[in-house]
Amino acid sequence: MTELNDSLPQPSFESDSARLFLRQAQEAQTNGNPQMAAHLYMAAFDAGEQEGHPTQEALRSIREAWSLACSAKDPSLAEHVFQKMEPYLSPVEAGECGRQLQDLAFAHLEKLGLDREQLEDFARALEDGLDEMPLAANMFEGPGFLGAAFALPSLDKSDPDASEDGGAHDGPVAEETVDLGEQLGLSTLVGYGEAVKAARGFGIGRQGTVEYEQLVNMLNERHGFTRPPAMDSLVIRAEAREDASRFAQAVADEMGTPQVRMRLEDNLQGYSVLSVAIRGGANTHPSKLASVLEKGGVLLLEDLDLWEPPAPDSFDDLGGIIRASVGRGARETMALIRRAVEHPAVLVVATTCVDSSVDAFFVDLLTPFTVLDISLPTEADRADIWGEIMREHPSLRTVDRGQLVQLSRGMPRYDIYMAAREALEEAYRQGLAEGRYVPVSVENLLDKLAAYQDLESEEYRQLEDTVVAQFREDLANLENLLDEE
């Protein structure tokens, strides 16, 4: 470390308490207790101030405290010393101390099992700004989050700018392949009748049609506009999160524009991680999120009721450099969301569970917004859902669809699909074990439906009675067979 700035006027060092702390610090250092010695040197520094200026001896004391804190590899203690010492450092000295602080913080995080190289990339990215440096995947995250971005395959497989496998791979990508899933749209979505009508009422899915363009032209002329007003943010709520997420994805796909999708997840260390995915932006580096939506698109915020507002103060135990970096990352992310909300060509879509509330921080961030509530599927919706399931899975076609429509009343769409999936997998496993085709039995499917129904509901009692009646019928048939033999 270079010498501290000695150019300040230096009163004499005559404080008895300062001399006492200095002597005790030297004794602690001799006895092999560097942390205690550093604290005593800091106390000597504080006591050695006269008329608001530290004496030369006081400056030497704080310098010794810094040296001991660095030698002990204690990032918290070193940061504390640095805060006292910084006003008396030249810019060059302050930069050198900052680099030492960062190195101590990285070394501490390495002990927690985090990768040093990724942490250094993280710090460089934050120093240079999100638009200058790529973000490595699976970085350290927390309540004051900055997401690790990764690209999803392009929507248009024929896009000449896309890579051969349809992805945008000009930067680091998450090691695991992200499942693109099916290409959704309001016209292909099954079981969301009323919600689809509401979305089309906002103009979603009507762009490009002759009727809609004529309507827009007429309204522009009558109201003196050159284009329709920007859409409010759209908050989609449903009893099952999965129902809201599926509908939101269909809305995003319907727009046919680039998408940025964000969701908060917990990593293996138990920290909150903001995962960011880009879809449909060919050759766009995932770190340059703002450029993806520059000309318009969709920003999809999944399960917003589970998000916590950025809280960089929670990083005090990890050192000031990391805390400041993460705080900056959170601000960058929130600024991106705000720019998307204000951009007239960007549709911001957020999903929540209908029984949960969104933090006031995010309510303010999304304002103005419109709420679209997705109710439980109607009888017509359930008939469509079971029809789709039976078209895709022939072994279910022997089951009475009308009975399934009735007994799945009150169930979210996701639960219906999951019950059918579990029944299919059980029949498949049974077929493997017996070496033959085993269709899905009525009892099996109703049993799976009962597991998702409210135990106090009328549907659950009907399911229970139906399963018991079916069992008795099967038992009677077995007895008849035995009597015949």
N, C-alpha and C positions, 0 to 999 in steps of 0.2 A: 504494500500500500504506500502511496506517496505521502509526503508530509502534509499535515493540516495547514490551513491558511493561518500564518502567524502575523499577518499585517494589521490585525485589529489592535486598538490600544489595550494594553495589558496592565490592569492594576496589580498590586502585590498580592501574594497568596498568604494571608495571615489568619484565616479562619481556623479556630481551634477544632471545630467539628470536621472541617475538611481534612485537616492533618490527621485527625483520629481515624476517619474513614480510610484515608490513604494507607495508614499504617496497618489497619486491619485487613485491607485488600492485599497488601504485600504478604502478610502472614498466611492468609488463605491460599494465595498463589503458591507459596512455599510448601504448604501442607498438601498440595495436590487437589485443591477444590476450585477449579477454574470458574464454574458458574457462580459460586459464592463470591469469588474475587471480582468477577465482572460486575456484579450488583453493587459491591462496595466501591469499586472505582466509579460507577455511575453516581453513587451517593456523594462521593468526593467531588465529582464534577458539579453536581447541583449545589453543594455547599460552597464551592469555590467561585461562585458568581458574585460580582460586586458591581452595583449600579447597572444591572442588566447585562453585563459583559463577563464572560468567563476569563479567569486568569490563565496565564501560560501554563501553570501547573495543572489547572483544571482541564485544559485541552489535552495535556499529556495523559491525564487520568482517563478521559473518555476514549482516547486512542488505544490505551492499554485494554480497556473494557472490550472494544471492538476486536482487537487481536485475540483475546481470550475466547470470545463468543464464537469467532470463526474457527479457532483451533478445536473447540469443543463440538463443532458441527451442530450448533443449536440454532436453527433458523428463527425461532420465536425470539430468543434472547438477542440475536444479531439484529433483527428488525427493530427491537426496542432501543438498542444502542444507536442504531442508524438514525432513528427519529430525533434523538437528542443531538447527534453529531452533524446532521445534514446542513443546518444553517451556516455552519462554519467551514464548509467544504467548497472548493472551487468546482466548476462544472465538470472538469476532467476527473477530479477526485470522486465526485458524486457518481459519475458513470462507472468508475472502477468498483466502487462499493456496491452499486446496484447489480453489477455482474456477479460479484461474490454472493450477494443475497440470493440471486436467482439460482446460482449453483448449489447453495445450501438447500434451497427449497426443492430443487430437483432431486438432490441426494436423499432428502427426507421422503419424498414421494416414491422413490425407487424402493425404499425399505418396505413400503406398503404394497409392493408388487406391481407398480405401474412401470411402463416401458419408458426409459430415458429418452430414446430417440423420438418417440411420439410426443413426449412432453416438450422437447426442444422445438419440434415442428410446430406444435401448438403455440408456443410463445412467439416464434417468428411470425406465424400467421397473424397473430393479434397485433404485433408491433407494426406490421406492414399493412394491416387492414384486410378485411374479408375479400376485397376485389383484387388483391395483389398476390396472395399466397394460397395454395391449395390447403384444404383441411384434411388431415389424416383421419381415417375411420377409427371408431372405438376409443376416442380420447377421454380423458378425465372430465367428468361433468358433475353438475350438482344443481341445487336450487337456482343459483345464478348461472343459468345454463348457456352453452353455445353448442349447437348441434353438430354432429358428424354427418356430413352429407354424402350420399352415394346415388349414382345414376340408375334409373330404371330403363328398360329397353324402350326404344322409340315407338310411338303409337303407329307410325307409318313405316311398315317394313320395306316399302319401295323407295323410301327417302334416300336419294343418292348421297346425302351428307352423312347418313348413319353408317355405323360400322357393320361388318358382315353379319354379326349376330344380332343386329338391331339395337345395340346399346351405344351410349355415348361414353367412350372410355379414354378421354384425353387426360384423365387424372386418376388419383387413387380411388378404388371402388371397394366396397365392403367385401370381405372374403366370401361370405355366403351369398349365393345367388338370390336376389329378391324376386318373389313370385309375382309376376305381372298380373296373373289372373285373367278372367275373361274381359273382353271389351264390352262395357256396359253402355246403356243409353236408355232414355226414358221409354222409348218404344219397345225395347226388349226386356224391360224390367217387369217381373211377374209379382203380383200380389200387393201393389202399391197404388191402387186405382185412384183414391181421393188425393193422395199426395202428388201424383203425376199431374192431375188436373190443376192443383194449386201451383205447381212449378211452371206449367205452361202459361198460367195466368200472369206470371212474372215475365214472360217472354222467352223463357228457357226452352230450347228445342224448337222454337218457331222461326228462328232466324233463317233466312235464305229461301223461305217459301214465298210464293207469289202473293198469297193473301196477306201475309205478315208485312211484306215490303210495301204493298199498297196502303196498308193501314198506317205504317210508320210515315210514309210520304204525306199522307193526308193530315196526320197529326202535326208533323213538322210545319206544314204550310199553314194550318189553322192557328197553331200556337206560336209561330215565328221562331221555331228551333231549326237547327241544322242537323241535329242527331238526337236520339232519345236520351233522356236524363240517365246519369250513371245509376246502376243498380245499387241498392243498399247491400250491406253484408247480409248473408243468409245464414241464420242459425237453425239447424235441423235437430229437432228433439224427438226421441222415441223411447219407449219403455225398455227396449233392448238396444244396447249400444251398437250391436252388429247391424240391426235394422237401419239405424241412422247412418252408419258408415257406408253401407251398401248403397243407400239412396244418394248420399252425397257423392260417392264415386260415379254413380250413373249421371248425376248432374254435371260433374266435372268432365266426364267423357263426352257428354252431349255437346259441350261447348266446342270441342274439337281444337282446342288451343293448348299450349304448353301448361304443365301443371307443376306446382311445388307443393309437396305434401309434408306436413309436420305432425309429429305425435310425440308425446312424452312417455318414455319407458324407463324401467329400472334395469340397470346393468348388474353384473355379477357381484360387484362390490356394494350394491344396495343404493347407489346414487342415481338420481334422476338424470336421464339422458334424453336430450331433444334430438330425435332422429329426423333427418330431412331427406326426402327423396325427390328427384326430378323426373318428370315423365313428359316425353314428347319434345324435349329441347335437344335436338341433335347437335353434337359437338359443342355442348355447353358444359364448361367445367363446373362440378357441383359446388365449388367454393364461391362462384360468381352468381349467387342466387338472384341478386337484383336484376342482372341482365336477362335472366330467363323470362321475367314478367315485364320487361321493358316496353314491349309492343302490345302487351295485353296477355291475359291468360287466367288461370284459376289458382288461388292459394287456398289449400284445403287444410284446416286445423282440426285434427281428430281428437275427440274426447276432451274438449276444452275445459270441461268441469273438473278434470283431474289435474289440470296444470296449476302450478304454483307460481306466483309472481316472482320475478328475479329478486334474489336476496343475497347480494355479494358479501354482506357482513358475516354470513355463515362460514366464510372461509378464513376466519382469523387464525385458526390453528394451523393453516397450511402456508403461512407466509404472505407478506404483503404483495409480492410480485404476482403470485398465482391469484390472489383475491382480486387485484386490480385487473388482471387479464380476463378473468371470468366475468367480472362486472362489465367490462367493455364488450365482451362477446354477447352478454344478455342485452345490452343496449343496442348493439348492432341488429340482433334478431328482432327486437321490438320495433326498431326503426323500420326494418323491412316490412313488417306487418302493417305498420301505420302508413307507409308509402303505398302498399297494395290497397288498403282501404280507401285512400284518397285518389288512387289512379282510376280514371273513368272507364278504362278498358280492362280492368282486372276485377274478377268476381271473387270475393272472399267468402268461403263456405266453412262454417264451423259445426261440429256435431257435439251433442251432449246427451246424457241420459235425462229423461223427463223428470225424474225424482231428485236430481242433483242441481245445485246452484253453481253458477260461474262466478269466480272471484271478481270483485268490482273493478280491479285493475284491467282485466280483459274486457269487461263490459264497456268501459270507457274507451278502450283501444279499438273496439269494433264499431262503435257508434258512428253513423246511424246504421241500424240493422233491422231486419225483418225476421220474425220467428215463424218457422214452418213445423207444426206438430204432426208427427206421423202416428195416427191412431192404430190400435190393434187391428189386424186384418178382418175385414167384413166377411160375411159368408161367401160372397162372390170372390173375394181375394183368396180365401182358403181353398175354394174350388179350383181356382187357377193354379195355386201353389201345388196342390196334390196332383193336378193334371200334369204339371211340368215334371214333378218327381216321378210319376209313373211312366211318362214318355222316356225319361232318361234311364229308368231302372225297371226293365220288363218284369222282374220277379215280384213286383208289388201289384201288378195289374189284376191279380186274383182277389185282392182285398176290395171291399165295397167302398168306393170313393165317397159316397154320400154319408156313410157312417163315420169315415175319417174327418170329413168336413164338420160334422156335428160335434164329434168328441174332441176336436182341437180348438174349439171355440175358446177365446180368451188367451190363447197362446201367441206370443210374438212370432214373427216369421222365422227368425233364427232358430228358435226352439223346435218348431215344426221340422225344419230341415235336419236338425241334429238328431231328433228322435228317429226319423226315417233312416238317417245314416247309421245310427247305432244298430237298428234292427237289421239292416242290410249286411253290415259287417259281421253280426252274430251268425246270420244264416250262411254267409260265405265261409266263415271259419268252421262251421258245422259240416259244410260240404267238403272242405279239405280233409277234415277228420274222418268222414265216412266214405270218402272217395266217390261221391256222386253229387248231383245237383240237388240242393235243398232250397225250395222257395221260401220267401218270408212268410211265416205263419201269422194269422190274425192275432193269436195270443201274444206272440213276440212283439208285434208292432204296437198293440194296445198297451202292453206292459211298458214299453219305452215311452209312449205318450203320457201314461200315468205318472212317470217319474218327473215330468216337466210341469204337470198341472198342480195348481194349488190344492192342498189336501182338503181344504174346506169348500172347494167349489163343487157345483152340481155336476160338472163334467167329470171330475175325479170319481164321484160316486157312480156315475154312469159307466165309466171305464171299469171300475172295480166290479160292478154287477155284470157287465158284459163278459169280462174275463172269467168270472166264476161260472156264469151260465155256459160259456164255451167249454170250460173244463168239464162240467157235468155232462154236457152233450158228448164230448169225446169219451168220457168214462162209460156212458151208457152204450155208445157204439162198440167200445172194447168188450163190454159184458155180453153184448149180442153176438159178437164174433166168437167169444169163448163158448157161449151156449150152443152155437151152431156146430162147433167142433165136438 
